[in-house]
Amino acid sequence: MSTVNATSDIYSSLGLTRNEEKEEADDGLGMQDFMDLLVTELTHQDPFKPMENSEMATQISQFAAVSGIDELNASFEGLSTDLTSSQALQATSLVGRQVMIPSNNGYLATGGSVSGSIFLSEPASNLTLRVTDSQGELVREMSLGQHSEGEFSFNWDGADDAGEYLQSGIYQLAVQGDMGGERVSHQVLTNADVDSVSLGRPGQSLMLNLNGLGTISLDDVVQIH
């Protein structure tokens, strides 16, 4: 069993992608460099106008402050790298799973179906699911009946009103129901399969590549199945 010795190796071994980052050369001034410059300055100073102790102390304290900030930044960069590596490992558990997203678009795979959910703030009756194709043509209308407050799920088998199975592709889903004496449209949450995951720069959210539906941020996912 091989081991992974670098962050970049982790990504490639897990089948993940990551945005390229440019490496910057370390041109910083170290403490030893500063002390050498200070000694040189003292050696060549005007003996009739020597550097004041307070001036020397100010220079040292200023450099120490800058050096401390650089060390703090380096620590944060190390922490960011560790978090990104942890994020990469977390991402592998999402590939091949199904997520629920706030979208009225559903992808119908060959021989598959499209499922989703809606949330009701109060009981609703005469709920209806309407499915339209990419041309806006109504291909299926299903009665979902009556449901109480809360979440309920629905499933479209991929067939039209005549019972003929439709070709694969993206279909639009719309759910309406009677609530409080009015006909109300509800936000549809559809389920989608995760094909792969893309990693952004440190601090950015994971991007999920969904089967047939493109890319969505992990932050926008409502539920993971």
N, CA and C atoms as a LAMMPS dump frame, in Angstrom:
ITEM: TIMESTEP
0
ITEM: NUMBER OF ATOMS
675
ITEM: BOX BOUNDS ff ff ff
-5.0000000000000000e+02 5.0000000000000000e+02
-5.0000000000000000e+02 5.0000000000000000e+02
-5.0000000000000000e+02 5.0000000000000000e+02
ITEM: ATOMS id mol type element x y z
1 1 1 N 0.848 -1.195 0
2 1 2 C 0 0 0
3 1 3 C 0.878 1.237 0
4 2 1 N 0.692 2.13 -0.962
5 2 2 C 1.542 3.314 -1.064
6 2 3 C 1.086 4.385 -0.094
7 3 1 N 1.982 5.264 0.259
8 3 2 C 1.656 6.361 1.16
9 3 3 C 1.702 7.662 0.4
10 4 1 N 0.95 8.689 0.892
11 4 2 C 0.896 9.997 0.272
12 4 3 C 1.742 10.94 1.091
13 5 1 N 2.781 11.541 0.489
14 5 2 C 3.73 12.346 1.234
15 5 3 C 3.585 13.832 1.006
16 6 1 N 2.726 14.282 0.097
17 6 2 C 2.582 15.706 -0.168
18 6 3 C 1.125 16.03 -0.414
19 7 1 N 0.768 17.309 -0.165
20 7 2 C -0.623 17.714 -0.334
21 7 3 C -1.09 17.499 -1.757
22 8 1 N -0.228 17.851 -2.743
23 8 2 C -0.621 17.673 -4.136
24 8 3 C -0.854 16.213 -4.459
25 9 1 N -0.055 15.315 -3.825
26 9 2 C -0.237 13.881 -4.044
27 9 3 C -1.573 13.415 -3.481
28 10 1 N -1.993 14.022 -2.384
29 10 2 C -3.281 13.653 -1.775
30 10 3 C -4.401 13.896 -2.772
31 11 1 N -4.391 15.109 -3.401
32 11 2 C -5.455 15.451 -4.335
33 11 3 C -5.491 14.485 -5.516
34 12 1 N -4.31 14.217 -6.116
35 12 2 C -4.285 13.358 -7.295
36 12 3 C -4.669 11.931 -6.954
37 13 1 N -4.258 11.442 -5.774
38 13 2 C -4.571 10.064 -5.406
39 13 3 C -6.053 9.868 -5.131
40 14 1 N -6.736 10.964 -4.733
41 14 2 C -8.163 10.878 -4.426
42 14 3 C -9.029 11.235 -5.626
43 15 1 N -8.411 11.586 -6.733
44 15 2 C -9.17 11.931 -7.93
45 15 3 C -9.81 13.287 -7.85
46 16 1 N -9.211 14.203 -7.06
47 16 2 C -9.771 15.54 -6.898
48 16 3 C -8.965 16.533 -7.713
49 17 1 N -9.599 17.659 -8.02
50 17 2 C -8.914 18.725 -8.732
51 17 3 C -8.793 19.929 -7.834
52 18 1 N -7.781 20.757 -8.115
53 18 2 C -7.552 21.941 -7.298
54 18 3 C -7.016 23.05 -8.177
55 19 1 N -7.448 24.293 -7.899
56 19 2 C -6.945 25.433 -8.646
57 19 3 C -5.458 25.608 -8.38
58 20 1 N -4.7 25.92 -9.448
59 20 2 C -3.26 26.082 -9.315
60 20 3 C -2.935 27.344 -8.535
61 21 1 N -1.905 27.266 -7.721
62 21 2 C -1.431 28.414 -6.972
63 21 3 C 0.022 28.668 -7.327
64 22 1 N 0.386 29.934 -7.506
65 22 2 C 1.75 30.293 -7.83
66 22 3 C 2.595 30.337 -6.57
67 23 1 N 3.792 29.774 -6.692
68 23 2 C 4.71 29.794 -5.577
69 23 3 C 5.536 31.066 -5.635
70 24 1 N 5.681 31.713 -4.494
71 24 2 C 6.427 32.944 -4.42
72 24 3 C 7.765 32.685 -3.753
73 25 1 N 8.79 33.324 -4.298
74 25 2 C 10.126 33.169 -3.733
75 25 3 C 10.204 33.891 -2.401
76 26 1 N 10.994 33.351 -1.486
77 26 2 C 11.156 33.947 -0.173
78 26 3 C 12.281 34.978 -0.219
79 27 1 N 11.875 36.262 -0.354
80 27 2 C 12.845 37.35 -0.411
81 27 3 C 12.844 38.15 0.877
82 28 1 N 12.355 37.56 1.958
83 28 2 C 12.224 38.287 3.213
84 28 3 C 13.575 38.56 3.876
85 29 1 N 13.598 39.576 4.723
86 29 2 C 14.786 39.944 5.485
87 29 3 C 14.72 39.267 6.837
88 30 1 N 15.718 38.417 7.124
89 30 2 C 15.731 37.694 8.381
90 30 3 C 16.35 38.497 9.512
91 31 1 N 16.252 37.96 10.733
92 31 2 C 16.801 38.646 11.897
93 31 3 C 18.317 38.816 11.77
94 32 1 N 19.015 37.795 11.253
95 32 2 C 20.463 37.887 11.101
96 32 3 C 20.839 38.994 10.123
97 33 1 N 20.05 39.107 9.025
98 33 2 C 20.299 40.173 8.056
99 33 3 C 20.126 41.541 8.702
100 34 1 N 19.078 41.65 9.521
101 34 2 C 18.83 42.927 10.189
102 34 3 C 19.971 43.286 11.136
103 35 1 N 20.458 42.303 11.9
104 35 2 C 21.542 42.567 12.846
105 35 3 C 22.824 42.953 12.112
106 36 1 N 23.081 42.32 10.968
107 36 2 C 24.266 42.68 10.173
108 36 3 C 24.178 44.122 9.697
109 37 1 N 22.989 44.519 9.245
110 37 2 C 22.811 45.901 8.791
111 37 3 C 22.965 46.885 9.946
112 38 1 N 22.452 46.497 11.117
113 38 2 C 22.548 47.374 12.284
114 38 3 C 23.992 47.552 12.715
115 39 1 N 24.768 46.46 12.716
116 39 2 C 26.187 46.543 13.082
117 39 3 C 26.939 47.418 12.089
118 40 1 N 26.619 47.234 10.784
119 40 2 C 27.26 48.051 9.755
120 40 3 C 26.941 49.53 9.944
121 41 1 N 25.688 49.803 10.297
122 41 2 C 25.284 51.189 10.534
123 41 3 C 26.02 51.787 11.714
124 42 1 N 26.179 51.02 12.79
125 42 2 C 26.892 51.512 13.975
126 42 3 C 28.373 51.714 13.685
127 43 1 N 28.929 50.816 12.859
128 43 2 C 30.357 50.897 12.546
129 43 3 C 30.689 52.151 11.736
130 44 1 N 29.772 52.531 10.848
131 44 2 C 30.041 53.65 9.956
132 44 3 C 29.322 54.937 10.368
133 45 1 N 28.781 54.966 11.558
134 45 2 C 28.092 56.183 11.973
135 45 3 C 29.091 57.296 12.294
136 46 1 N 28.603 58.493 12.241
137 46 2 C 29.421 59.674 12.58
138 46 3 C 29.687 59.653 14.073
139 47 1 N 30.976 59.572 14.502
140 47 2 C 31.261 59.51 15.941
141 47 3 C 30.803 60.75 16.698
142 48 1 N 30.608 61.86 15.978
143 48 2 C 30.147 63.092 16.63
144 48 3 C 28.614 63.16 16.688
145 49 1 N 27.985 62.264 15.933
146 49 2 C 26.525 62.199 15.952
147 49 3 C 26.089 60.745 16.057
148 50 1 N 26.419 60.11 17.181
149 50 2 C 26.069 58.687 17.324
150 50 3 C 24.556 58.487 17.377
151 51 1 N 24.177 57.26 17.04
152 51 2 C 22.746 56.91 17.084
153 51 3 C 22.247 56.935 18.522
154 52 1 N 21.078 57.531 18.696
155 52 2 C 20.478 57.564 20.032
156 52 3 C 20.004 56.163 20.418
157 53 1 N 20.125 55.885 21.727
158 53 2 C 19.66 54.57 22.21
159 53 3 C 18.19 54.345 21.891
160 54 1 N 17.42 55.435 22.014
161 54 2 C 15.982 55.31 21.759
162 54 3 C 15.72 54.986 20.295
163 55 1 N 16.53 55.56 19.381
164 55 2 C 16.376 55.298 17.96
165 55 3 C 16.701 53.84 17.641
166 56 1 N 17.777 53.335 18.266
167 56 2 C 18.156 51.949 18.063
168 56 3 C 17.068 51.007 18.59
169 57 1 N 16.56 51.335 19.768
170 57 2 C 15.51 50.492 20.361
171 57 3 C 14.255 50.485 19.495
172 58 1 N 13.958 51.647 18.89
173 58 2 C 12.783 51.744 18.026
174 58 3 C 12.933 50.852 16.8
175 59 1 N 14.131 50.885 16.179
176 59 2 C 14.374 50.056 15.005
177 59 3 C 14.241 48.57 15.337
178 60 1 N 14.825 48.19 16.464
179 60 2 C 14.764 46.776 16.868
180 60 3 C 13.335 46.346 17.141
181 61 1 N 12.586 47.194 17.849
182 61 2 C 11.211 46.834 18.187
183 61 3 C 10.335 46.755 16.94
184 62 1 N 10.584 47.694 15.976
185 62 2 C 9.802 47.662 14.737
186 62 3 C 10.074 46.387 13.948
187 63 1 N 11.341 46.013 13.847
188 63 2 C 11.669 44.797 13.112
189 63 3 C 11.106 43.567 13.817
190 64 1 N 11.19 43.577 15.156
191 64 2 C 10.662 42.433 15.908
192 64 3 C 9.172 42.274 15.676
193 65 1 N 8.46 43.428 15.597
194 65 2 C 7.015 43.371 15.35
195 65 3 C 6.722 42.788 13.98
196 66 1 N 7.467 43.254 12.953
197 66 2 C 7.271 42.749 11.594
198 66 3 C 7.626 41.265 11.519
199 67 1 N 8.719 40.891 12.181
200 67 2 C 9.123 39.486 12.188
201 67 3 C 8.064 38.613 12.84
202 68 1 N 7.479 39.133 13.932
203 68 2 C 6.423 38.375 14.616
204 68 3 C 5.208 38.18 13.738
205 69 1 N 4.856 39.231 12.959
206 69 2 C 3.712 39.125 12.049
207 69 3 C 3.998 38.099 10.965
208 70 1 N 5.236 38.089 10.442
209 70 2 C 5.598 37.113 9.411
210 70 3 C 5.482 35.686 9.945
211 71 1 N 5.945 35.482 11.187
212 71 2 C 5.855 34.153 11.78
213 71 3 C 4.398 33.746 11.978
214 72 1 N 3.557 34.733 12.371
215 72 2 C 2.14 34.446 12.551
216 72 3 C 1.494 34.076 11.222
217 73 1 N 1.856 34.816 10.169
218 73 2 C 1.32 34.495 8.842
219 73 3 C 1.743 33.106 8.401
220 74 1 N 3 32.76 8.678
221 74 2 C 3.489 31.427 8.312
222 74 3 C 2.708 30.347 9.051
223 75 1 N 2.38 30.629 10.322
224 75 2 C 1.608 29.657 11.103
225 75 3 C 0.22 29.475 10.517
226 76 1 N -0.402 30.596 10.102
227 76 2 C -1.735 30.518 9.516
228 76 3 C -1.702 29.785 8.18
229 77 1 N -0.624 29.983 7.398
230 77 2 C -0.507 29.274 6.134
231 77 3 C -0.411 27.764 6.368
232 78 1 N 0.337 27.381 7.407
233 78 2 C 0.441 25.968 7.732
234 78 3 C -0.898 25.391 8.154
235 79 1 N -1.636 26.181 8.967
236 79 2 C -2.96 25.738 9.405
237 79 3 C -3.893 25.617 8.213
238 80 1 N -3.81 26.582 7.292
239 80 2 C -4.662 26.549 6.105
240 80 3 C -4.386 25.314 5.269
241 81 1 N -3.103 24.954 5.138
242 81 2 C -2.745 23.76 4.377
243 81 3 C -3.313 22.506 5.025
244 82 1 N -3.229 22.441 6.36
245 82 2 C -3.774 21.283 7.075
246 82 3 C -5.28 21.185 6.881
247 83 1 N -5.964 22.346 6.944
248 83 2 C -7.414 22.347 6.777
249 83 3 C -7.804 21.932 5.362
250 84 1 N -7.015 22.382 4.372
251 84 2 C -7.301 22.016 2.989
252 84 3 C -7.124 20.516 2.771
253 85 1 N -6.089 19.947 3.382
254 85 2 C -5.873 18.501 3.271
255 85 3 C -7.03 17.74 3.903
256 86 1 N -7.495 18.232 5.057
257 86 2 C -8.638 17.612 5.718
258 86 3 C -9.878 17.742 4.853
259 87 1 N -10.012 18.908 4.189
260 87 2 C -11.142 19.136 3.305
261 87 3 C -11.109 18.173 2.125
262 88 1 N -9.919 17.889 1.629
263 88 2 C -9.784 16.963 0.505
264 88 3 C -10.238 15.56 0.895
265 89 1 N -9.868 15.136 2.099
266 89 2 C -10.287 13.817 2.566
267 89 3 C -11.798 13.764 2.751
268 90 1 N -12.367 14.886 3.252
269 90 2 C -13.81 14.95 3.422
270 90 3 C -14.51 14.859 2.066
271 91 1 N -13.906 15.465 1.051
272 91 2 C -14.525 15.501 -0.272
273 91 3 C -14.697 14.113 -0.861
274 92 1 N -13.777 13.201 -0.578
275 92 2 C -13.855 11.861 -1.152
276 92 3 C -15.115 11.125 -0.717
277 93 1 N -15.621 11.464 0.46
278 93 2 C -16.82 10.784 0.952
279 93 3 C -18.081 11.258 0.219
280 94 1 N -17.978 12.375 -0.521
281 94 2 C -19.143 12.9 -1.229
282 94 3 C -19.277 12.322 -2.629
283 95 1 N -18.173 11.918 -3.229
284 95 2 C -18.214 11.382 -4.592
285 95 3 C -19.045 10.094 -4.619
286 96 1 N -20.008 10.057 -5.538
287 96 2 C -20.867 8.89 -5.661
288 96 3 C -22.108 8.946 -4.788
289 97 1 N -22.194 9.969 -3.938
290 97 2 C -23.373 10.097 -3.088
291 97 3 C -24.376 11.049 -3.733
292 98 1 N -25.517 11.189 -3.097
293 98 2 C -26.577 12.048 -3.605
294 98 3 C -26.798 13.212 -2.651
295 99 1 N -27.003 14.4 -3.225
296 99 2 C -27.241 15.592 -2.413
297 99 3 C -28.561 16.225 -2.835
298 100 1 N -29.158 16.96 -1.897
299 100 2 C -30.388 17.686 -2.18
300 100 3 C -30.045 19.168 -2.319
301 101 1 N -30.483 19.766 -3.427
302 101 2 C -30.151 21.164 -3.689
303 101 3 C -31.42 21.961 -3.984
304 102 1 N -31.412 23.262 -3.692
305 102 2 C -32.582 24.096 -3.989
306 102 3 C -32.609 24.452 -5.477
307 103 1 N -33.265 23.636 -6.281
308 103 2 C -33.328 23.854 -7.723
309 103 3 C -34.559 23.161 -8.28
310 104 1 N -35.182 23.805 -9.259
311 104 2 C -36.324 23.158 -9.912
312 104 3 C -35.892 22.379 -11.148
313 105 1 N -34.577 22.277 -11.357
314 105 2 C -34.047 21.458 -12.447
315 105 3 C -33.689 20.075 -11.934
316 106 1 N -34.14 19.067 -12.644
317 106 2 C -33.804 17.696 -12.304
318 106 3 C -33.224 16.994 -13.515
319 107 1 N -32.203 16.181 -13.295
320 107 2 C -31.586 15.465 -14.42
321 107 3 C -32.122 14.043 -14.465
322 108 1 N -32.695 13.699 -15.621
323 108 2 C -33.214 12.349 -15.839
324 108 3 C -32.17 11.547 -16.59
325 109 1 N -31.572 10.568 -15.914
326 109 2 C -30.6 9.683 -16.555
327 109 3 C -31.342 8.553 -17.26
328 110 1 N -30.697 7.929 -18.206
329 110 2 C -31.317 6.828 -18.935
330 110 3 C -31.702 5.697 -17.978
331 111 1 N -32.98 5.359 -17.979
332 111 2 C -33.47 4.3 -17.109
333 111 3 C -33.655 4.714 -15.666
334 112 1 N -33.453 5.997 -15.367
335 112 2 C -33.554 6.47 -13.986
336 112 3 C -34.836 7.235 -13.711
337 113 1 N -34.848 7.95 -12.61
338 113 2 C -35.997 8.756 -12.212
339 113 3 C -35.483 10.041 -11.578
340 114 1 N -36.393 10.946 -11.274
341 114 2 C -36.042 12.217 -10.633
342 114 3 C -36.847 12.34 -9.345
343 115 1 N -36.146 12.597 -8.259
344 115 2 C -36.824 12.73 -6.972
345 115 3 C -36.482 14.069 -6.331
346 116 1 N -37.294 14.458 -5.379
347 116 2 C -37.063 15.718 -4.68
348 116 3 C -37.981 15.855 -3.492
349 117 1 N -38.016 17.054 -2.929
350 117 2 C -38.844 17.328 -1.759
351 117 3 C -39.309 18.77 -1.79
352 118 1 N -40.332 19.048 -1
353 118 2 C -40.726 20.427 -0.733
354 118 3 C -41.025 20.532 0.76
355 119 1 N -40.929 21.757 1.283
356 119 2 C -41.248 22.012 2.68
357 119 3 C -42.512 22.85 2.758
358 120 1 N -43.481 22.386 3.528
359 120 2 C -44.741 23.096 3.687
360 120 3 C -44.773 23.8 5.038
361 121 1 N -45.061 25.081 5.023
362 121 2 C -45.159 25.84 6.265
363 121 3 C -46.488 25.594 6.971
364 122 1 N -47.453 25.039 6.228
365 122 2 C -48.761 24.675 6.768
366 122 3 C -49.353 23.61 5.854
367 123 1 N -50.41 22.933 6.292
368 123 2 C -50.995 21.885 5.451
369 123 3 C -51.428 22.43 4.09
370 124 1 N -51.32 21.581 3.057
371 124 2 C -51.7 21.966 1.695
372 124 3 C -52.471 20.83 1.045
373 125 1 N -53.385 21.189 0.172
374 125 2 C -54.183 20.191 -0.539
375 125 3 C -54.058 20.399 -2.045
376 126 1 N -54.54 19.412 -2.796
377 126 2 C -54.501 19.475 -4.259
378 126 3 C -53.091 19.79 -4.787
379 127 1 N -52.104 19.18 -4.178
380 127 2 C -50.722 19.388 -4.625
381 127 3 C -50.499 18.7 -5.971
382 128 1 N -49.826 19.402 -6.859
383 128 2 C -49.602 18.892 -8.211
384 128 3 C -48.153 19.119 -8.629
385 129 1 N -47.547 18.096 -9.216
386 129 2 C -46.201 18.205 -9.779
387 129 3 C -46.323 18.312 -11.295
388 130 1 N -45.749 19.369 -11.847
389 130 2 C -45.753 19.588 -13.299
390 130 3 C -44.308 19.484 -13.806
391 131 1 N -44.1 18.663 -14.824
392 131 2 C -42.768 18.453 -15.402
393 131 3 C -42.77 18.975 -16.827
394 132 1 N -41.823 19.849 -17.139
395 132 2 C -41.699 20.388 -18.491
396 132 3 C -40.307 20.077 -19.035
397 133 1 N -40.206 19.974 -20.347
398 133 2 C -38.909 19.677 -20.964
399 133 3 C -38.135 20.958 -21.235
400 134 1 N -36.999 20.834 -21.93
401 134 2 C -36.137 21.992 -22.185
402 134 3 C -36.791 23.014 -23.104
403 135 1 N -37.832 22.609 -23.827
404 135 2 C -38.557 23.521 -24.713
405 135 3 C -39.737 24.184 -24.012
406 136 1 N -39.923 23.844 -22.74
407 136 2 C -41.038 24.422 -21.996
408 136 3 C -42.349 23.697 -22.191
409 137 1 N -42.315 22.542 -22.855
410 137 2 C -43.532 21.763 -23.1
411 137 3 C -43.846 20.889 -21.885
412 138 1 N -45.121 20.891 -21.47
413 138 2 C -45.553 20.054 -20.358
414 138 3 C -45.553 18.592 -20.796
415 139 1 N -44.803 17.746 -20.083
416 139 2 C -44.719 16.328 -20.446
417 139 3 C -45.381 15.425 -19.41
418 140 1 N -45.554 15.928 -18.209
419 140 2 C -46.169 15.094 -17.163
420 140 3 C -46.792 15.972 -16.088
421 141 1 N -47.978 15.596 -15.666
422 141 2 C -48.646 16.271 -14.542
423 141 3 C -49.109 15.197 -13.573
424 142 1 N -48.611 15.297 -12.337
425 142 2 C -48.907 14.263 -11.335
426 142 3 C -49.601 14.893 -10.127
427 143 1 N -50.618 14.223 -9.641
428 143 2 C -51.278 14.647 -8.413
429 143 3 C -50.52 14.094 -7.211
430 144 1 N -50.174 14.987 -6.279
431 144 2 C -49.459 14.576 -5.067
432 144 3 C -50.374 14.551 -3.844
433 145 1 N -51.646 14.874 -4.052
434 145 2 C -52.612 14.781 -2.964
435 145 3 C -52.506 15.871 -1.924
436 146 1 N -52.754 15.502 -0.701
437 146 2 C -52.758 16.443 0.425
438 146 3 C -51.682 16.044 1.43
439 147 1 N -51.006 17.058 1.992
440 147 2 C -49.942 16.781 2.948
441 147 3 C -49.975 17.805 4.072
442 148 1 N -49.536 17.346 5.242
443 148 2 C -49.509 18.221 6.41
444 148 3 C -48.233 19.065 6.408
445 149 1 N -48.118 19.916 7.398
446 149 2 C -46.951 20.795 7.524
447 149 3 C -45.658 19.981 7.631
448 150 1 N -44.601 20.473 7.009
449 150 2 C -43.313 19.803 7.064
450 150 3 C -42.808 19.388 5.687
451 151 1 N -41.869 18.463 5.673
452 151 2 C -41.264 18.019 4.416
453 151 3 C -41.958 16.772 3.892
454 152 1 N -42.138 16.722 2.577
455 152 2 C -42.58 15.469 1.974
456 152 3 C -41.846 15.297 0.644
457 153 1 N -41.637 14.059 0.279
458 153 2 C -40.849 13.743 -0.903
459 153 3 C -41.747 13.311 -2.057
460 154 1 N -41.231 13.491 -3.26
461 154 2 C -41.937 13.042 -4.454
462 154 3 C -40.945 12.363 -5.388
463 155 1 N -41.478 11.596 -6.351
464 155 2 C -40.617 10.905 -7.31
465 155 3 C -41.319 10.841 -8.656
466 156 1 N -40.581 11.255 -9.692
467 156 2 C -41.086 11.154 -11.062
468 156 3 C -40.333 10.036 -11.745
469 157 1 N -41.071 9.095 -12.308
470 157 2 C -40.452 7.892 -12.88
471 157 3 C -39.833 8.096 -14.257
472 158 1 N -39.94 9.297 -14.809
473 158 2 C -39.33 9.567 -16.109
474 158 3 C -40.251 9.353 -17.3
475 159 1 N -41.506 8.988 -17.046
476 159 2 C -42.459 8.747 -18.134
477 159 3 C -43.362 9.956 -18.323
478 160 1 N -43.876 10.12 -19.544
479 160 2 C -44.811 11.212 -19.797
480 160 3 C -46.23 10.769 -19.447
481 161 1 N -47.212 11.632 -19.741
482 161 2 C -48.594 11.31 -19.377
483 161 3 C -49.123 10.086 -20.121
484 162 1 N -48.494 9.764 -21.256
485 162 2 C -48.929 8.587 -22.028
486 162 3 C -48.216 7.32 -21.58
487 163 1 N -47.327 7.431 -20.608
488 163 2 C -46.612 6.264 -20.125
489 163 3 C -45.344 5.959 -20.881
490 164 1 N -44.985 6.817 -21.834
491 164 2 C -43.774 6.619 -22.611
492 164 3 C -42.568 7.202 -21.861
493 165 1 N -41.51 6.405 -21.783
494 165 2 C -40.32 6.876 -21.074
495 165 3 C -39.599 7.911 -21.929
496 166 1 N -39.244 9.042 -21.302
497 166 2 C -38.62 10.147 -22.014
498 166 3 C -37.103 9.994 -22.086
499 167 1 N -36.511 10.711 -23.031
500 167 2 C -35.055 10.659 -23.189
501 167 3 C -34.377 11.376 -22.027
502 168 1 N -33.119 11.024 -21.802
503 168 2 C -32.382 11.635 -20.706
504 168 3 C -32.174 13.122 -20.969
505 169 1 N -32.008 13.881 -19.904
506 169 2 C -31.812 15.322 -20.03
507 169 3 C -32.306 16.049 -18.798
508 170 1 N -32.28 17.38 -18.88
509 170 2 C -32.723 18.219 -17.772
510 170 3 C -34.192 18.573 -17.955
511 171 1 N -34.955 18.412 -16.885
512 171 2 C -36.375 18.742 -16.887
513 171 3 C -36.671 19.689 -15.73
514 172 1 N -37.654 20.561 -15.955
515 172 2 C -38.037 21.515 -14.924
516 172 3 C -39.227 20.965 -14.122
517 173 1 N -39.137 21.126 -12.806
518 173 2 C -40.17 20.629 -11.908
519 173 3 C -40.833 21.792 -11.189
520 174 1 N -42.143 21.748 -11.107
521 174 2 C -42.89 22.797 -10.404
522 174 3 C -43.98 22.14 -9.566
523 175 1 N -44.096 22.568 -8.317
524 175 2 C -45.115 22.016 -7.42
525 175 3 C -46.013 23.147 -6.942
526 176 1 N -47.318 22.958 -7.079
527 176 2 C -48.303 23.92 -6.61
528 176 3 C -49.319 23.22 -5.728
529 177 1 N -49.914 23.984 -4.812
530 177 2 C -50.918 23.421 -3.922
531 177 3 C -51.781 24.505 -3.322
532 178 1 N -52.929 24.121 -2.787
533 178 2 C -53.848 25.072 -2.164
534 178 3 C -53.504 25.233 -0.689
535 179 1 N -53.219 26.481 -0.294
536 179 2 C -52.915 26.8 1.105
537 179 3 C -53.653 28.083 1.477
538 180 1 N -54.455 28.004 2.525
539 180 2 C -55.18 29.192 2.978
540 180 3 C -56.099 29.765 1.932
541 181 1 N -56.666 28.919 1.101
542 181 2 C -57.594 29.4 0.089
543 181 3 C -56.925 29.949 -1.152
544 182 1 N -55.613 29.832 -1.257
545 182 2 C -54.888 30.329 -2.424
546 182 3 C -54.07 29.219 -3.072
547 183 1 N -53.837 29.391 -4.368
548 183 2 C -52.979 28.46 -5.098
549 183 3 C -51.546 28.958 -4.961
550 184 1 N -50.685 28.137 -4.377
551 184 2 C -49.335 28.571 -4.027
552 184 3 C -48.296 27.689 -4.716
553 185 1 N -47.242 28.337 -5.238
554 185 2 C -46.099 27.604 -5.796
555 185 3 C -45.065 27.395 -4.7
556 186 1 N -44.448 26.234 -4.678
557 186 2 C -43.511 25.891 -3.613
558 186 3 C -42.101 25.705 -4.154
559 187 1 N -41.116 26.054 -3.311
560 187 2 C -39.716 25.855 -3.667
561 187 3 C -39.424 24.362 -3.763
562 188 1 N -38.863 23.958 -4.885
563 188 2 C -38.554 22.554 -5.116
564 188 3 C -37.099 22.277 -4.757
565 189 1 N -36.872 21.201 -4.058
566 189 2 C -35.528 20.714 -3.747
567 189 3 C -35.349 19.391 -4.476
568 190 1 N -34.36 19.338 -5.365
569 190 2 C -34.156 18.127 -6.149
570 190 3 C -32.903 17.387 -5.701
571 191 1 N -32.895 16.089 -5.919
572 191 2 C -31.742 15.251 -5.589
573 191 3 C -30.855 15.091 -6.825
574 192 1 N -29.556 15.11 -6.581
575 192 2 C -28.596 14.984 -7.683
576 192 3 C -27.41 14.147 -7.238
577 193 1 N -26.824 13.435 -8.189
578 193 2 C -25.664 12.589 -7.903
579 193 3 C -24.37 13.389 -8.05
580 194 1 N -23.44 13.191 -7.104
581 194 2 C -22.146 13.869 -7.134
582 194 3 C -21.164 13.029 -7.943
583 195 1 N -20.708 13.589 -9.071
584 195 2 C -19.742 12.884 -9.92
585 195 3 C -18.311 13.087 -9.433
586 196 1 N -17.989 14.309 -9.047
587 196 2 C -16.635 14.63 -8.598
588 196 3 C -16.682 15.903 -7.77
589 197 1 N -15.542 16.23 -7.167
590 197 2 C -15.443 17.417 -6.308
591 197 3 C -14.212 18.217 -6.708
592 198 1 N -14.356 19.538 -6.786
593 198 2 C -13.237 20.421 -7.101
594 198 3 C -12.869 21.233 -5.869
595 199 1 N -11.572 21.326 -5.608
596 199 2 C -11.071 22.107 -4.482
597 199 3 C -10.609 23.465 -4.967
598 200 1 N -11.049 24.532 -4.293
599 200 2 C -10.585 25.868 -4.619
600 200 3 C -9.351 26.209 -3.807
601 201 1 N -9.026 27.465 -3.752
602 201 2 C -7.908 27.918 -2.937
603 201 3 C -8.27 27.77 -1.465
604 202 1 N -7.27 27.777 -0.572
605 202 2 C -7.562 27.684 0.861
606 202 3 C -8.579 28.733 1.292
607 203 1 N -9.571 28.31 2.038
608 203 2 C -10.606 29.219 2.498
609 203 3 C -11.844 29.213 1.627
610 204 1 N -11.756 28.655 0.42
611 204 2 C -12.904 28.582 -0.462
612 204 3 C -13.657 27.276 -0.244
613 205 1 N -14.943 27.316 -0.548
614 205 2 C -15.786 26.143 -0.347
615 205 3 C -15.524 25.092 -1.416
616 206 1 N -15.816 23.845 -1.084
617 206 2 C -15.764 22.769 -2.066
618 206 3 C -16.828 23.012 -3.136
619 207 1 N -16.502 22.66 -4.372
620 207 2 C -17.453 22.753 -5.471
621 207 3 C -17.803 21.334 -5.911
622 208 1 N -19.088 21.031 -5.91
623 208 2 C -19.545 19.703 -6.288
624 208 3 C -19.96 19.694 -7.757
625 209 1 N -19.45 18.732 -8.508
626 209 2 C -19.816 18.556 -9.913
627 209 3 C -20.917 17.499 -9.988
628 210 1 N -22.128 17.962 -10.294
629 210 2 C -23.304 17.096 -10.26
630 210 3 C -23.587 16.493 -11.63
631 211 1 N -24.047 15.266 -11.617
632 211 2 C -24.351 14.554 -12.85
633 211 3 C -25.452 15.27 -13.624
634 212 1 N -25.087 15.847 -14.784
635 212 2 C -26.056 16.491 -15.66
636 212 3 C -26.466 17.887 -15.271
637 213 1 N -26.122 18.344 -14.066
638 213 2 C -26.608 19.644 -13.592
639 213 3 C -25.506 20.678 -13.373
640 214 1 N -24.266 20.338 -13.691
641 214 2 C -23.199 21.315 -13.539
642 214 3 C -22.63 21.359 -12.139
643 215 1 N -22.149 22.542 -11.738
644 215 2 C -21.405 22.711 -10.499
645 215 3 C -22.191 23.525 -9.49
646 216 1 N -22.057 23.16 -8.221
647 216 2 C -22.708 23.889 -7.141
648 216 3 C -21.795 23.891 -5.929
649 217 1 N -21.846 24.956 -5.154
650 217 2 C -21.019 25.052 -3.943
651 217 3 C -21.591 24.138 -2.861
652 218 1 N -20.698 23.554 -2.072
653 218 2 C -21.136 22.713 -0.967
654 218 3 C -21.986 23.509 0.02
655 219 1 N -21.741 24.814 0.114
656 219 2 C -22.507 25.67 1.024
657 219 3 C -23.988 25.724 0.649
658 220 1 N -24.299 25.459 -0.621
659 220 2 C -25.688 25.527 -1.082
660 220 3 C -26.442 24.209 -0.943
661 221 1 N -25.745 23.178 -0.522
662 221 2 C -26.385 21.864 -0.371
663 221 3 C -27.28 21.858 0.867
664 222 1 N -28.49 21.378 0.692
665 222 2 C -29.453 21.32 1.798
666 222 3 C -29.291 20.041 2.602
667 223 1 N -29.01 18.952 1.915
668 223 2 C -28.943 17.651 2.59
669 223 3 C -28.05 16.708 1.797
670 224 1 N -27.35 15.835 2.516
671 224 2 C -26.508 14.809 1.881
672 224 3 C -27.092 13.443 2.226
673 225 1 N -27.331 12.651 1.207
674 225 2 C -27.919 11.316 1.437
675 225 3 C -26.845 10.244 1.521
